[in-house]
Amino acid sequence: MVELRKRPAPPPAAPPPAKKAAAAKKGAATKNEAAKHDKPPASNPAKDAKGGLPDGAGGVSASANVTAPTATDKKKTGPPKVGEKITLDGFGGQVETNDGKKVTLAQLVAESKAGVVLFTYPKASTPGCTKQACMFRDSYSPLTATGLSIYGLSTDSPKANTTFKEKQNLPYPLLCDPNAMLIGAIGLKKAPKGTTRGVFIVTKDGEVLAAEPGGPPATVDAVRAVVENMSDSKTAADAAEVADTAAKLDATSKV
């Protein structure tokens, strides 16, 4: 007998090109649909307060308010300038008078009638410093006429400043600032070490009227100019007050 062998079935025919393209398109659409569920929808930055970022993006919550620093957030640096107002409490730390009393600038200003004058000098009993201190001594009455209190300021010890004060018969106290904290705060500390000769004036309300380096005559002249300006302002204010009072009396007499 002749054994009949079965022929293997022919392989399936490849789909026509049109069907193959349709299948690929369908598969791509399915992937895109899945991606929509995996990724959050894009936001419109113009409408979205979060700036188009989902919470947690970039390690920062989009719901947090993030603002750029403004000019008012920046702290002022450097010594105060003429016309500026300073916070007296804590300004310049604590110093010591030549007779051993611990004080602050805020206390000295509070005790004054109109404000404080600080003139700085490098070293007690040296020629230039003696000249400066004596010039303030000789002009003491006119320089304090408007209520300003005068103090000498240096890094000298209480003993050195006491000797200086007594020898030159100075009518004002001398302040000892060995670490130059107050001297540095008013901008008259010399780098890397030392004191620049100069003058600093501050009113009762913390307004800086003078802040400048200078030689002995220049420091006295700076205070004299401030005193003259204060006198003129007071004279103008007094005149205005007198005129106002006269006007009120005149108006009353006519009633």
C-alpha positions in Angstrom: 0.0 0.0 0.0 1.2 3.5 -0.7 1.3 5.7 2.5 -0.2 9.1 1.9 1.6 11.9 3.8 -0.2 15.1 4.8 1.1 18.3 3.4 1.9 21.1 5.9 -0.6 23.9 5.9 0.6 27.0 4.1 1.7 30.0 6.3 -1.0 32.7 6.7 -0.8 35.4 4.1 0.6 38.8 5.2 -2.0 41.5 5.6 -2.1 44.0 2.8 -0.2 47.3 3.3 -3.3 49.2 4.0 -4.4 46.9 6.9 -0.8 47.0 8.3 -0.8 50.8 8.4 -4.2 50.9 10.1 -3.0 48.5 12.8 0.0 50.6 13.5 -2.1 53.7 13.8 -4.5 52.0 16.2 -1.6 50.9 18.4 -0.1 54.4 18.6 -3.5 55.8 19.5 -3.7 53.2 22.3 -0.3 54.2 23.7 -1.2 57.9 23.6 -4.4 57.3 25.5 -2.4 55.4 28.2 0.1 58.3 28.4 -2.7 60.7 29.2 -3.6 58.8 32.3 0.1 58.5 33.4 1.0 62.2 33.0 -0.9 65.2 34.5 -2.4 67.6 31.9 -0.3 70.6 31.0 -1.3 73.8 32.7 -1.6 77.2 31.2 0.7 79.5 33.2 -1.4 82.5 32.4 -4.4 80.9 34.1 -2.8 78.6 36.6 -1.6 80.3 39.8 0.9 77.5 40.3 2.8 78.6 37.1 2.0 75.4 35.3 3.9 73.1 37.7 2.3 70.2 39.6 2.8 70.0 43.4 6.2 68.6 44.1 7.8 69.6 40.8 11.4 70.7 41.3 11.2 69.8 45.0 9.0 72.8 45.8 5.2 72.8 46.4 3.6 74.8 43.7 1.0 76.0 46.2 3.7 77.8 48.2 4.0 81.5 47.8 7.5 82.2 46.4 8.4 85.9 46.2 11.6 87.5 45.0 13.4 89.6 47.6 12.6 93.3 47.5 14.8 96.3 48.2 13.2 96.7 51.6 14.3 93.2 52.5 17.9 94.1 52.1 19.7 95.2 55.2 21.6 98.4 55.1 25.3 98.1 55.3 28.0 100.5 56.2 28.1 103.4 58.6 25.2 105.9 58.7 25.2 109.0 56.6 24.1 112.5 57.2 20.3 112.8 57.0 19.7 109.1 57.9 18.0 108.0 61.1 19.5 105.3 63.2 18.1 103.0 65.8 19.9 104.1 69.0 19.2 101.0 71.1 22.1 98.7 70.7 24.0 101.0 68.4 27.7 100.7 68.9 27.5 98.5 72.0 28.7 99.6 75.4 31.6 101.9 76.2 33.1 103.3 79.4 33.6 106.8 80.6 37.0 107.9 81.8 35.7 107.6 85.4 34.6 104.0 84.9 30.9 104.3 84.2 29.4 101.8 81.6 27.2 103.6 79.1 25.7 103.3 75.6 25.1 105.9 72.9 21.4 105.6 73.5 21.8 106.5 77.2 24.0 109.5 76.4 21.5 110.8 73.8 18.6 110.3 76.3 20.5 112.3 78.9 21.2 115.2 76.5 18.9 118.1 75.7 19.3 118.0 71.9 21.7 115.2 70.9 25.3 114.1 71.2 28.6 115.1 69.6 31.3 112.4 69.4 34.7 113.5 68.3 37.2 110.7 67.8 41.0 110.9 68.3 43.7 108.2 67.7 45.6 108.4 71.0 45.3 110.5 74.2 48.0 113.0 75.1 49.6 113.0 71.6 50.1 116.4 69.9 47.3 116.3 67.3 44.8 114.8 69.8 45.8 117.4 72.5 45.2 120.2 69.9 41.8 118.8 69.0 40.6 118.2 72.6 41.7 121.7 73.5 39.9 123.3 70.6 36.7 121.6 71.8 37.5 122.8 75.3 38.0 126.4 74.2 34.7 126.4 72.1 32.8 124.4 74.6 30.2 127.0 75.5 29.1 128.1 72.0 29.2 124.5 70.8 26.8 123.3 73.5 24.5 126.4 73.3 21.7 124.5 71.5 21.7 121.5 73.9 24.3 119.2 72.3 26.5 117.2 74.7 30.1 116.8 73.7 32.2 113.6 74.3 35.7 112.6 73.2 36.0 109.0 72.0 39.0 106.8 71.6 40.3 103.3 72.2 42.4 104.5 75.2 42.0 103.0 78.7 40.1 104.9 81.4 43.4 105.6 83.1 45.0 107.2 80.0 41.9 109.2 79.3 41.5 110.4 82.9 45.1 111.6 82.8 44.4 113.4 79.5 41.2 115.0 80.8 42.8 116.3 84.0 46.0 117.5 82.5 44.2 119.5 79.8 41.3 120.6 82.0 38.7 119.3 79.6 35.0 120.2 80.6 33.5 117.1 78.9 33.8 113.3 79.5 36.1 111.1 77.5 34.7 107.7 76.3 36.9 104.6 76.2 36.1 102.1 73.4 39.0 99.6 73.5 37.4 97.2 71.0 36.4 100.1 68.7 32.7 99.0 68.6 31.2 102.4 68.7 34.0 103.9 66.7 33.4 101.3 64.0 29.7 101.8 64.0 30.0 105.5 63.2 32.5 104.7 60.4 35.7 106.1 62.0 37.6 102.9 62.6 40.9 102.7 60.7 41.7 99.3 59.1 43.2 97.1 60.2 43.6 98.8 63.6 43.3 102.3 64.9 41.0 105.3 65.0 40.4 107.9 62.3 40.1 111.4 63.6 36.6 112.8 62.9 33.2 113.8 64.3 29.7 112.3 64.5 26.6 114.1 65.6 23.2 112.5 66.3 19.9 114.1 67.5 17.5 112.9 70.2 15.4 111.2 67.5 18.4 109.4 65.9 18.9 111.7 62.9 22.6 112.0 61.9 23.7 115.6 61.4 27.4 115.0 60.9 29.6 112.0 60.1 33.0 112.8 58.7 36.7 112.4 59.2 38.9 115.5 59.5 41.7 117.3 61.3 41.3 119.2 64.6 40.0 122.4 63.1 37.7 120.6 60.7 36.0 118.6 63.4 35.3 121.7 65.4 34.1 123.6 62.4 31.6 120.8 61.5 30.0 121.0 64.9 29.9 124.8 64.7 28.1 124.6 61.4 25.5 122.3 62.9 25.0 124.5 65.9 24.5 127.6 63.7 22.0 125.7 61.6 20.1 124.6 64.7 20.1 128.2 66.0 18.7 129.5 62.8 16.0 126.8 62.8 15.1 127.6 66.4 15.0 131.4 65.7 12.7 130.7 62.7 10.5 128.5 64.8 10.3 131.0 67.6 9.5 133.8 65.2 6.7 131.7 63.7 5.3 131.0 67.1 5.4 134.7 68.1 3.6 135.6 64.9 1.0 132.9 65.4 0.4 134.1 69.0 0.0 137.7 67.8 -2.4 136.7 65.1 -4.6 134.8 67.6 -4.6 137.7 70.1 -5.5 140.1 67.3 -8.4 137.9 66.2 -9.7 137.6 69.8 -9.6 141.4 70.3 -11.8 141.9 67.2 -14.5 139.6 68.4 
